[in-house]
Amino acid sequence: MLTDMMRLAAGLSLFASLLSFAPGTSGTLGTLGTQASQAPKRPDAPQLAPYVPTPQEVVDRMLALAKVQKNDFVVDLGCGDGRIVVTAAKTYGARGLVVDLDPVGTDEANANAKAAGVTHLVEFKLQDALKTDVSNATVVTTYLLSQSNLKVRPLITKQLKPGSRIVTHSFSMGDWAPTKTETFPDATGRQRTIYLYLADGKVRQ
C-alpha cells in the first residue's frame, strides 16, 4: 500500500510539473515565461533611466536655452524617440547624434527623423551612452536620473571643448552649479526644470 501511495504521489508531481511548463496554458509558469520573453524590453532603463518621453514644449525650451544654431552638433544621451535631436535638425538645421541602448528607441527615432525629413542631419547609434564619443559635440542633452547624470558627467566634461553646452531635464549634475536654471509649468500644469551647464575644460568626477 505504501508503494502504491508513493507511485501516486510521484505521478501527481510529474503531472503538476508538465502543467507548469506547458506553453500557452493559462495561469502557468510556462505562460508567464512566454509573456516575459515577448514583452518589449528597454535595456537602457535599468542602467541610466526609465523611458519617459520629454514633452515637446520642454524640448523646445531646452534647445532655446542652449541657443542651438545651424552650426551646432547636438548629442542626446539616452535618446528615447529622438525628438530632441530631430527637433534641433528640423528647427535649426543642426546636425545631431542619437544614442540609445534600446533598438526600439533607435528605430523609433529613425522613423521620426524620416518623417521630419532630417535623416541627412541625424546619425543613429545603438550603443552605451557611457561609451559614446562626444568630443565633437557642441551641445549635449540628457533626461537621466541624478545618479546617471553623475555617471556621464566625467565622460562629457573630459571630452567637450570649453564653451560647449550641456542641458539636462529635471535632474541636475550634482554639485556642479549650473550656469542657468529655468523652471516653468508645462501644458498640464506640472513644473518642469531644465539646467544649462557650460564646459570649461575642467573634468568633473
N, C-alpha and C positions, 0 to 999 in steps of 0.2 A: 504494500500500500504506500509506504514511504517512497519507494522508487517511482510509482505512478504519479505521486504528487510532485516529485522533483521534475519528472518529464513534463508535466503540465505547466509548471512554473517556467521552465526553460522555453517551452513553446510560446507561452504568452509573452515572455520577454523578447523573443525573436520577432513576434508579430508586431509588438509595440515599436521595435526598432525600425522595422520596414515601413510602418506608417509614418514615423517621424521624419524619415529622409525621402519619402516619395515625393517627387516634384509635382507641384500643382495640386496637392491635397490641402484643402482648406484648413487653416489653423495649425499646420505642422511646421517643424523646423525646416523641412525641405522647402516649403513655400517661402518662408522668411528669408532663407538663403538666396532663393531665386530673385525675390524682390530686391534684396540688397544689392545683388550683382547688376540688376538692371537700373537701379536708381541713379540719377545724374550725380556725378561727383565733381567737386571743385577742389582739387588737391592744393590750391593756393590758400584755401580758407584756414586750415589748421596752422599754417605757417606764419602768415602775416596778418590776415584779416578775413572776416566773413564777407561774402559777396553782397554788398549793398550799393546799388547804383547811386551815383551823385546826381541830384536833381539838376536839370538843365540850367536853371537860374543860378545855381551855385557854380556850375561850370563856367558860365559867362562871367561871374564875379571873380572867380579865380584867375581867369585869363586876363581880365581887365586889371586886376591887382598886380599881376606880373608884367603888365604893359607889353604883352606879346605883340610882335611885329612880324612882317613878312620874312625878315632875315633870321628869325629865331628857329631853333631846333628844340622841340618840346618832347620830353621823355616822360611817359606816365608809367610809374612802377606799380604793377597790380592793376591793370587797365580795366578789368570788367568788360564792358561792351565797347570800350574805346572812345566814348563820347567826348572826353576832354581833348584828345589829340585830333579827332575828327573835326571837332568844332574849331580848334586852332587852325587847322588847314583850310576849312571852308570859310571861316570868317576873316582870317588874317592872311591866308596864303602861306602860313608857316609850315615847315617840314616837321615830321614827328615820328616817334618810335613808340610802339605799343608793346608792352612786356607783360606776360602773364604765364603762369604755370598751367592754366586750365585751357585745354583745347576748345572747350565750349565757348569760353570767353573770347579767345583769339578769332575763332570762326565768326562769332557774332560781330566783333569789332571789324573784321574784314568785310563782312556784309554791309555794315553801316558805312564804311568808307566808300564802298562801291556805290551805295545808294546816294551818297553825298557827292560823288564824282571826284574824290580826292585820293584815289589809290596811288597816284603818281607822286604824292607828297608824303604818304604814310607807310612806314615799314612795320611788319608784324613779326614778333619773336616769341616763340613758345619756350620760355626759359625762366630760371630762378632770378628774381629781382635782385637778390643779394650777390649775384654773379654777373650782373649786367655792366657793360662798359658805358658810362655816362659822360666820358671825358669831353665829348663833342657837344653835349647839351648846353643850351643857354638857359633853359627853363626845365625844372623837374617838378612834377606834381605827384602827390600821394593822397590817398584816402585810406590810411592804415591805422591800426591801433597804436597807442602811445608807445608800447614796448617794441612794436615793429618799426616805428619811426626811429627809435634809438638804435635798432639793428642796421638800418640803411644809412643812418647819419654818418658813420665813419667812411662808408663807401663813397657817398656823394661829396662830402667835404674834402676828401682826399683827391678826387678826380676833377671836380668842377673848377673852371677858371674863375679867378676873382671877378665879381660883378654878376656872375650867373645867379639866377633867381630860383628859389625853392618855394613852392606854395603847397601848404597842407590843409586839408579839410577836416575840421572837428578836433583833430589831435595835434598837439604841438611837438616840438623837437626837444622836449625835456628842459634842461637848464640853459639851453641856448636861447637867448632873448630874441624874439622876432623883431624885424625892422618895422613891421606894421601889422596890426591886427584889425580885422573887420568883423563885427557881429551884426546880424540883420535877421529879420523874420522872413521865412520863405512863404510860398503861397498858402501853405497850410497853417501858418502862424508859428511854426517851430523855429526856435532860434538857431541860427547857423553861425559858425565861427570859422574864419579862414585866416591862416597865418602866412606872412611873407618873410622869407629869410634871404639874405644876400651872402653868397660865398665870398670869403675874404682871404682864401689861401691857407687858413688855419684848419687842421684836421681835428675834428671833434669826436672823441671816442664815446 
